[in-house]
Amino acid sequence: MALSQERLGRYNPKKPMENRITDLGPRHFWQYFPPVIQKNYGKWKYHEILEPGVLVHVSETGDKVFTVRCGGCRFMTAENIREICEIADKYCDGYVRFTTRNNIEFMVDSPEKLEALKKDLQSRKHVSGSYKFPIGGTGAGLTNIVHTQGYIHCHTPATDASSMVKAILDELFDYFQSMTLPAQVRISMACCLNMCGAVHCSDIALLGYHRKPPVIDHEILSDVCEIPLVIAACPTAAISPTKLPDGKKSVKIKQERCMFCGNCYTMCMALPLADKEGDGVTILAGGKISNRITPPKFSKVVVPWLPNNFPRYPEVVRDVKKILEAYAKDARKYERIGDWAERIGWEKFFEKCDLPFTEHLIDDYRLQYDTYRTSTLFKYTEPAWEVSKAAGGL
Amino acid sequence: MFEPKEPQKKLKYDELRIYTDEELNNYTEEELKEFKIKYDIPDVEELEKGPWPSFVADAKREALHRRKLPDDRLLIGKYVVEDTLGQLQLSFEHGEGHWKHGGIVGVFGYGGGVIGRYSDCPEKFPDIAHFHTLRVNQPASKFYDTDYLRTLCDLWEFRGSGMFNMHGSTGDIIFLGTITEQLEPIFFELTHVLQQDLGGSGSNLRTPSCCVGKARCEWSCIDTQDLCYELTTYYQDELHRPAFPYKFKFKFDGCPNGCVASIARADMSFIGTWRDDIIIDQEAVQAYINGEIEPNGGAHKGRDWGKFDIYKEVINLCPTRCMWMEDGKLMIDNKECNRCMHCINVMPRALWPGKDTGVSILFGAKAPILEGAQMSVLTVPFMKCEPPYDNIKELIEKVWDWWMEEGKNRERLGELIQRFGLPKFLEVLELPAFPQVVKEPRSNPYIFWKEEDVPGGWQRDINDFRSRHKR
C-alpha cells in the first residue's frame, strides 16, 4: 500500500470516522534492532570507548558492535534524514539510532566497516563548511546540548534555542571531540521556564527568562480568557480582577510581585511578557541526574541574566566557557561540576569561575531558608572582605 | 523474543514512496552554494559558519529542494522553510518570537498529538500562516531502519514542511509545520500505511521513553524497551484522550546512571536496580590494578590522570565505604551498598549489577512551573518487573485514581503530593511508611496526629479536667 498522492489521501471529510484507525501506539522496537543487537540482546558483557565518539560493546557470545556517535541538530530536515539513511544503508545494513541527547548513532559489527564509516562521516560538510556529522560526545567530555524549540516553533520563548546551542557548541567544539574533562558535562537549554526540556538537573543549564511583567491587552482579555483561571494561575497572587472605565472586565497586576514565570500567559494570550530589553538568559550550574557517588541534584542559578545578543550570544558563551574551563582546571577525576562546587564551596566556585555574585543569586522565593548558610564554615574570598569593610569590621 | 501487540507490517520504501530518485536529487552542490532564499537573513546566515552542524545550512538545502520540486509535488507552501528562516530573522531583530498563542486543532477522537501554531505575521510569511506540529510516537530507544525513515520523509515533505525534530524533548519524532487541511490526511497515512500512531500532548499521558537498555548496555537491570512499549500500548486511551489534571510522564532508566533522566523529568520514574550482590571478576580487578585495562571504559583517556589507583578512584570514592581489599581481592559488603554504580562504571570489565533485578519506582518530578522544580521521591524501593507488568499497572492506576480525584487543574502529581503530604500518598498507595522515603526525618515535631492515634480519642469533658486542676 503506497503513500497516497491525493490531496486528502485516505481521509474522507464527508465521513470523517470512516476507516479511522486509532490507538495503534508506536511501532514495535524489535524490528529496528540491527541483527547484532538482536542476537546479543541482554548478553552484553562490557564496553569501551575506543576514542572520542567511538564505542565498542562486547557480548558474552564474543560478538562486538562498534558505535560511532555523531552530534546532531535536534532540528533537521528530510534532506538530512535522507543523508543519514544513505550512510546507514551503505555501512550499517540500513539501521540507525538516535539518542536521548539528539546524537545520531551508527553501528557496525567489524573494525573494517568502522574505519570506512568514520572516514565517510568526517568527510561530510555543509557547503558553508560546518560538519554534518561530527564524531564525539562520549566519556569525560561535553556531549550534545539538548534544547527546546525557541523562536523556531514556540509561542512563549524568552530567547531562541537552536541558535544559542549552535553558538556554544561552535565555541566548545573541541570539548565535544575530546575526553579531557574530570567527568562528563551535560549542558541543556530551555527557552522559558516551562522547561519542556527539563534542564533543571544539568551540569550547566541555559534558561530563557523574561524580566518585564505582562502587558495587558485589556481590549480582548475578557473575550479570550477565563479571568478566574488567570487569577488562579499566578503563584504570587499578583493578579486581581478589575473593571475598565467602559465597564468591561479585565485584570490588574501588582507588578512588584511578578516573578516573570509566564504562567498567566500560558492561561491567557492577552498577557504577553516577551520584550526585547526584558528577555534574556539565566545560567544555572551544578546539577546532575546520575546517582553516581552523590545523589542527583538541581542546578543552581549562577548568572542571573545575560542579554539575548543574537545570533551568537557572546556573553552567554563567555560565561559558559568560564565555568567549563575553571572546572576542567580545578576539579578532581570523576567529580561532576556540582560535586566540585560543593567540595570547594560555592564562594570559591564564583571566585574560580570569575563570576560576580549579586543579590539576585540569594533565594527569596519559597523555602529560601534552606539555602542560607547557618554555620561559620566558610572560606574567605574577595567579596567577603568587601562585606567586612562595609560592615565596619576592617 | 518480544512480541508486538499486533503483527507489524513490513515497510518497504520502494513500495511506499512518493518521490522518484530524480525528484529527490534535484539540485547540485553548486546550486546550493549559490542559493539565496527569498529573504535577507544575515543573522540567521551567520549561523552557517563554525564547525558544529548548522541547522541553517540544513534548512537551506530543504528550501532549495522544495523550490525545485514541481508545484503539484507539494501539498503545502513551497516556501515554508524559507518563511520559517525569514521569521527567525525577524524574531532576532525584534528580540521577540512571532508565533501566536495556541490554536486548537487536532484529529477526530484524539485530544493530543497535534499542536496548533500560527504565525503572527502571515502577510509577510504566508507559507507558515498555519504551522501545526504533529508528535509521532517513536519506537522505544529510537532505533530505526531506513525504509521507515525514508517513508516518513516522503510523507512529511509532501504533506508538510519537511522539517523535523529528531527528537522532541519528551521523545517523539516531531513533524514541524503543516496546514490544518493536511492533519487528518497525515494521520490516515500514518495509521494506514505506516502502522504508526501519534504521541501525547496536553493533559494526558505523554509519550513514554526509555534508555538503550539491554539492547546495547551491560548495566540495564530491566527490559526498558519492552516495559516502555507495553505501558504505552496498554494506556493508549490515557495517551490520546486528555482526562488528567495535567500532563503525566513515564520514563524508564535501566540503571541508577539514569540516561533518560527519569528522576528529573518523569511524574513516575522507573529506575532499574538489583537486590543481590554485585558480580565480581577478581582477575579483571587485578588487570585494572596492574594498568592492563583502562578505567571507566576509557572515558578519561584524553588526559593523563596518572596510574590507576583502586583506593583513590574506587574504594575511597564509594559513598558508603563498603569496599576494601583483602588478600589481593576486592571485597564488597553488599548489604551496605546503595547501588550508586560508581565502582561498576569505573571497572566495567570486572563488576556488574546483580542478577536478581527489578525497579525502584519514584514519583513526582517536574520542571519549575509552578512551585519550583522537583525530583522524584523514592516510593517503592524494589519491585519485580516482568511481563505483563500487572503489579506495575496496579500501582499506576492507584496513583491516577487519586490524582484525578484530588488534583486541581494544572497540578502535577508532585505538587499534589506536596499539598497532601507524603504520608497521605503512601496511604493512597496502601504502603507502610519506611525510612528510605526520606533523606532524614523531619526536624519539626508538628505531627498531624489523628484522633484514632491517641487512646481515648479527642472528646474530653472540661469538668473532668477541672476536677483535677483549679482555674
Interface residues (C-beta under 8 A of the other chain):
Chain A: M1 A2 L3 S4 Q5 R7 L8 G9 R10 Y11 P13 P16 M17 N19 R20 I21 T22 D23 L24 G25 P26 R27 H28 F29 W30 Q31 Y32 F33 P34 I37 Q38 Y41 G42 W44 K45 Y46 H47 E48 I49 L50 E51 P52 H57 V65 T67 G71 G72 C73 R74 F75 M76 T77 A78 E79 N80 I81 R82 I84 C85 A88 D89 G94 Y95 V96 R97 F98 T99 T100 N102 I104 M107 H126 V127 S128 G129 S130 Y131 K132 F133 P134 T138 G139 A140 G141 V146 T148 Q149 G150 Y151 I152 H153 C154 H155 T156 P157 D160 S162 S163 K166 A167 L169 D170 F173 F176 S178 M179 T180 L181 Q184 A190 L193 N194 M195 C196 G197 A198 V199 H200 C201 L229 A233 P235 C261 N263 Y265 T266 M269 P272 A274 D275 K276 E277 D279 I289 S290 N291 R292 I293 T294 P296 F298 N308 F310 P311 R312 K333 Y334 Y365 R366 L367
Chain B: M1 F2 P4 K5 E6 Q8 E15 L16 R17 I18 L24 E29 L32 K33 D43 V44 E46 L47 E48 K49 G50 P51 W52 P53 S54 F55 V56 A57 D58 A59 R61 E62 H65 L75 V81 T84 Q87 L88 S91 F92 H94 G95 E96 G97 H98 W99 K100 H101 G102 F108 G109 Y110 R117 F131 T133 N137 Q138 P139 A140 S141 K142 F143 Y144 D145 T146 D147 Y148 L149 R150 T151 L152 C153 D154 L155 W156 E157 F158 R159 G162 M163 F164 N165 M166 H167 G168 S169 T170 G171 L176 G177 E181 E184 P185 I186 F187 F188 E189 T191 H192 V193 L194 Q195 Q196 D197 T207 S209 C211 V212 K214 A215 R216 C217 E218 D223 Q225 Y229 T232 T233 Q236 D237 L239 H240 P256 N257 G258 C259 V260 A261 I263 A264 R265 E294 N296 G297 G298 A299 H300 K301 G302 R303 W305 E313 L317 P319 R339 C340 M341 H342 N345 V346 P348 R349 A365 K366 A367 P368 I369 L370 E371 G372 A373 M375 N409 R410
